[in-house]
Amino acid sequence: MAAPHIFNRPASLLNRGLSVEKGVYVGSIIREINRGLKLPRRVRIFDTTLRDGEQTPGVSLSPEQKLMIARQLDKLRVDTIEAGMPVVSDG
């Protein structure tokens, strides 16, 4: 049986709090946005990949690997990169 035509449009799914790709409920944020929630004009990203990655057992990034990751984060326009503490890192 085909889905009702109202569910064939992505906007209809989003207005009901459903994921377009999976058709699952994603929470009340859609209702809040529709009620006029004021979202910030800019989201600032604070990334801890380099710090947290070094705290994973058995993981030690080389300086070259850290630089490669930092450059990729820069390409993604990450605002702040927390690189870790030299005392903790072997690299």
N, C-alpha and C positions, 0 to 999 in steps of 0.2 A: 504494500500500500504506500502510495506517495505521501510525502510530508505536505501538510497544508501550505498553500502558496505564501502565507504570511511568514513562514520560516525559511523561505528560499532566498530572502534578501539579508545580507550581513547586518545592515542597520537594525533590522527587526530583532535579530539575535542579540546584538549588543545592547539594545534597549531593554532586553529582558535579563541581562546579566549572564548571557551565555557566551561561551567561546565560539568564534566562527569556525575554527578548525576542528574542535572536538565536540562541540555541542554540550559543554559542561558548564555548570553554574560557577561563576567567578566571584561572587560576593556582592555586597551592597554598594560598592564604589560607583557603579554605573548609575544607580538611583541617586546617589549623592551628587554626582556630576550633573545629572539632569536637573537637580534642584538648585543648581547654581553654585556649587562648590568652587571657590576661587583657588585655582592651582597656580603655583609660582610660574613666572615667565621662564625661569631657567632652573634646571636641576644641576647641582654641583656633585660631581663624583669624587669620592675619596676612596682610593684603591689600596688594599693591603696585601695584594698578591705576593709581592716580593718578601714582605715580612712574614706572613702566615705560611708561605711555602717553605721557608727556611725552618719553621717550627715543626714541620711534619717529620716524624721519625724516618731516618734513612735518606732524607732529601738534603742535598747540599748543591746549590747552584753555583756554577763558575761565574767569575766576573763577566765573561762574554755572554753567558746565558741571561744574567741579570740585565745587562745592557740591552740585549735583544728584546726582552720583555718590556723594559722601560720605554724603548723606542716604539713598540707596538701600542703601549698604553698612551703614549704621546700622540700617535696617529689617531687614536680613538678620542682624543681631546679630553682625556681624564684630567681633572683639575688638580688633584693632589695625589702623589704616589708616596706611600709610606714604605720606605725601602728596608727597614730593619735596623738592627743594632750590630755594629761590627764585632762586639764581644760574643754574640751568639753565632754568627756566621763564620764558616771556614773559608768561604769564597770571597 
